[in-house]
């Protein structure tokens, strides 16, 4: 089982840039939960916290593909050296504005700017793997599965670290911790010059439209977006659900259980030589995630207040996450040429981020008005819409199942 991973880390420079990327993208599992905990601690409003998270996610979903497009054209390091300092400055300003009780519009303005200067480190790392590996498809699949495992380690440890720092120190401590990861990760990543993919400057007269205009990228974007809505809605409802039972400080632990099970499936998936292609695996994984959502709904509606059953339900559900994401990223990467790989991966990740923004304000309102138990219907609706979103593009998906 470990042979594939041994081959992967025999690739020169792979371990170094993967480690730097791990540190740089650690805040993706921390920042939105940290903002919610910080704003709720300062204002007591889940609606306001959810609104801020929604706006930040919307901006991120648009900005990240554009910066990734720039990274393909001008080089990853050059773009990262611009975005990281601006992001850190305005994130620090956001904390200051909230603490000083500045007008709410200023909070949203700073959130728009700090999220507008984020380049997706996950897709940059995956692009580097493609660059250093070459044409070995099995090893690229292993690299994607490994990075999915890294993502799950991040999503396992990040929420727990966020909850600990925000609960046991002071509410904004989790945001400061995330800022530290960005600063250190960016510096380390910038030193990895030898593995940086070559820039592909746009030539005068080149037809270089945004990839989101591509029909198949749209076919992938929409279900990924609704899966992101499921992830974001579930995470927010879990925090509120535990808050109702007086154990909000354990929210990071429950999200970590969810991510830990996904990490297990990522590790196993990366060691398997799949007989079915990525497009078919992606579709099957969405169905699996929908089926494994039933235990969460049952835990909330039938076994209300039994936190052990809720933890078990989250563990079972998490087993379907990593295979879905790995297959989705692989389908995206194989649908374009190497000159635009970072951009297409960015659109896939932005779909998840945009989806995460969609339910936050609605979910926050339902939580404040009706309680967290009722709010569990939001992520359930999202995953059902993800299934339905495959239907308008069914002919394209059938072609990909045959082609890839």
Secondary structure, 3 states (H helix, E strand, C coil): CCHHHHHHCCCCCHHHHHHHHHHHCHHHHCHHHHHHHHHHHHHCCHHHHHHHHHHHHHHHHHHHHHHHHHHHHHCHHHHHHHHHHHHHHHHHHHHHHHHCCCCHHHHHHHHHHHHHCCCCHHHHHHHHHHHHHCCCHHHHHHHHHHHHHHHHHHHHHHHHHHHHHHHHCCCCHHHHHHHHHHHHHHHHHHCCCCCCCCCCCCCCCCCCCCHHHCHHHHHHHHHHHHHHHHHHHHHHHHHHHHHHCCCHHHHHHHHHHHHHHHHHHHHHHHCCCCCCCHHHHHHHHHHHHHHCCHHHHHHHHCCCCCHHHHHHHHHHHHCCHHHHHHHHHHHHHHCCCHHHHHHHHHHHHHHHHHHHHHHHHHHHHHHHHHCHHHHHHHHHHHHHHHHHCCHHHHHHHHHHHHHC
